[in-house]
Amino acid sequence: MSAIEDRGFGLLVDLDRCTGCGACRTACALENNVPPSAGAEGEWLAVERLESVGKGEQLDVLFVPRPCMHCDAPPCVAACPTGATCKDPAWGVVSQVYARCIGCRLCMSACPYGARRFNAADPVWPGGMERAFTPWASSRPRFVVEKCTLCAHRIGAQGLLTACAEACPTGAIRSGVPGELLEGREAFVLRPGTGASPRVWYVSRRDWARDAG
């Protein structure tokens, strides 16, 4: 077992099980108080539809959930001038400290996965929706960068179960200790050439899925 597998936690995504239903996106937004006014561009978890034409001109479709990759060598941390972006050495989570963020967006430029969102406006919530706020995630002010936190606030209280993994109806997303997630599986990461060493792994029986990123 390698060093990356015996500590912290991450996600394993089975692309053959993902139907693109969007339950993970909705659960992520509700769990982390992402306002409807942010739109699709403000969501912390994107689900991309990719297509490939195979034998007999048959169309093959993949849906690829893409949160923050919580890299072991995160370029965003090195790029941040204020320490707003930092990595937890115990759990491997790349965090965003909003009070330190000056909105320079250098972390966004450094991220090879486009996983960060700039909050350009104050959040707008439809009347009455504030009653659905979750107490474990703050509402971010404008002019800061925000992103997936791997539901780090759940560590301990709910084990290592992220909101996206809990909500997935097909079991396409699993969260947990990497050694257990990866055991016996030929997993791959998106854009391995970046050297960032993501902690979000993917599996698929389709050969072309490895080029999905």
N, C-alpha and C positions, 0 to 999 in steps of 0.2 A: 504494500500500500504506500503510495507516494505521500509527500507532505501535504499536498492539496486535498487529499482524500481523507485525512485523519483529523481534520479540525474544521470548525466553522460549519456553515451550511450553504446550500444553493438550491437550484431548481433543475429538474429534468423534464424536458418537454418531448412527448411522443407525437411527432408530426402526423403519423398515420392515424392517430385517434382524434386529432383536433378537427372539429367541424366548422370552426369559424363562427360559432354561435354568439360570441361576445360576452358570455357570462363572466369571464375573468375580468374583462374591462369594466363592466358594471360593478362587480364586487370590489375591484381596486379603487374605483372612484368613491364608492360609498364608505369604504374602510378608511380612506385617507382624506376625506372632505375635499375632493376635487370638484369645483363648482361646475354646473352645467354651462355657465358662461364661458368656460375655457374652451369648449368645443373639442373636436377630435384632436386638434393640434396640441391641446393642453393635457391630454390624457397621459398618464404615467405608463400605461401598458398599451402598445399598439399591436394589432393583429393584421399582418400583411397577407394578401392573397397572391400566390405565385402560380404560374402556369407553365407547363412543358408539353410539347407535342411529341408523342412517342410513336411506336410502330403503328402503321395503318392510319397515321394522322389522328390518332386518338388523343384527346386532350386530357392531361393529368393535372389535377389541382392540389396545391398544398396551402394550408393556412399556417402562418408562422407567428406565434406570440413572441413579442420582443419587448421585454422590460429592460431596465438597467441591468447590465451584465455583471455588476459587482466584481470587477476584475481583480485578480491578485496583484497585478501591476498596473493600476489605473492611471492612464495619462491625465485624467481630469484632476487628480490630486496634485500631481506635479505642476499643473498649469495654474492652479488657484493661488492668487497672490496673498490672500488673507487667511487661509486655513479654514475657509468655510466648507470646503470639501475635504473629507478625511476618511480614513479606513479603520474600522475596528479590527484590531489584530486578533481578537478572540473568535469573533463570529464571521469575519470576512465581509461584513457589510460596509459598503461605501455610503457614507452619510452626507447630508447637506445641512449645515448649521445656518439657518436663515438669518439670524441676527448678525452674522459676520459677512454675509453676501453683499457685495456692492454692485451687483448686476453687470459686471464687466463682460461676462459671457465667454471668458477665455476657456472655461471648462467645457462649454458647448463646442467650441472650435476644436478642442483636443479630443473629445469623445469620438471614437471611430464608429460608434453604433447609433449616433443620433438619439440617444436615450434621455437627453435633458431638455427641459422646457423652460422658456423665459416667461415669467408672469408679467405681462405688459400692462395689465389693468387690474383694478381692484375687483375681487370676486363679486359676482352678482348671484344671489340666490332667490328663486321664486318664493313668493309669499308663503310662509308656513313651513318651508323646507328646512329652515334652521332647526326645527325640532328633530330632524333626522341626523344632526351633527353627531359625529362620534367623538367622545371625550379624549381619545388617545392620540389624536392627530390635530395639530394646530391648523388654522386657516392662514395661508401664507399671504403676506402683503404684496403689493405690486413691486415690480422692478427687482425681483429676486429670481434665482434659478431654482427649480424644484425637480424632483424625479422620484422614481420607485425607491423605496427603502427596504425592500424585502420584508415588509411588515415587521420590522425589528422590535416594535413595541409589543408584539405577541410572544417574544421569546420568554419562556418561563410559564406564563399564564396559559398559553395554548401550544406549548412545545415549540416545534419548528414549522407549524402549519401556516402558510401564507393565505391571504384572502383569496387569491386567484386559484390556488390549489384546492382550497376548500370548496369553491364554487363550481369548479369544472365538472360538468355532468358526465363526461366520458373518461375521466381520470387521465386526461392528456398531460396535465401539469401536476408534478409531484414536487414537494419541498422536503428537505431533510438533510441529513449528514451525507456529504458527497460519496463517502466510501460505500454506503448502503445503496444510494441511488444508482451508482455506476457499476456495481458488482455484476459481472457477467454480461455487460452490455457494451456494444461498440458505439459509444457516444462520440459526438463531435461538437465543436464550437463554431460559431459564426466568425468569419474573417480571422482564421488562426494566424495569418501572417502579420497581424498587428503586434504580436508579442504581449498583448494585454492580459492573457490568461483568464478568460471569463469563467465565472462560477455558475453560468447558465449553460446546461448541456442539452443537446438534441439527439434523438434517435429516429431512424426511419428505415424502412425496407427499400425505399426508392433510392437508387444510386444518385440521381440528380439532386437529391435533397441536400447533399453536402455542399453544393454550390449555391444554396438558397440565399446565403447572406451576401 
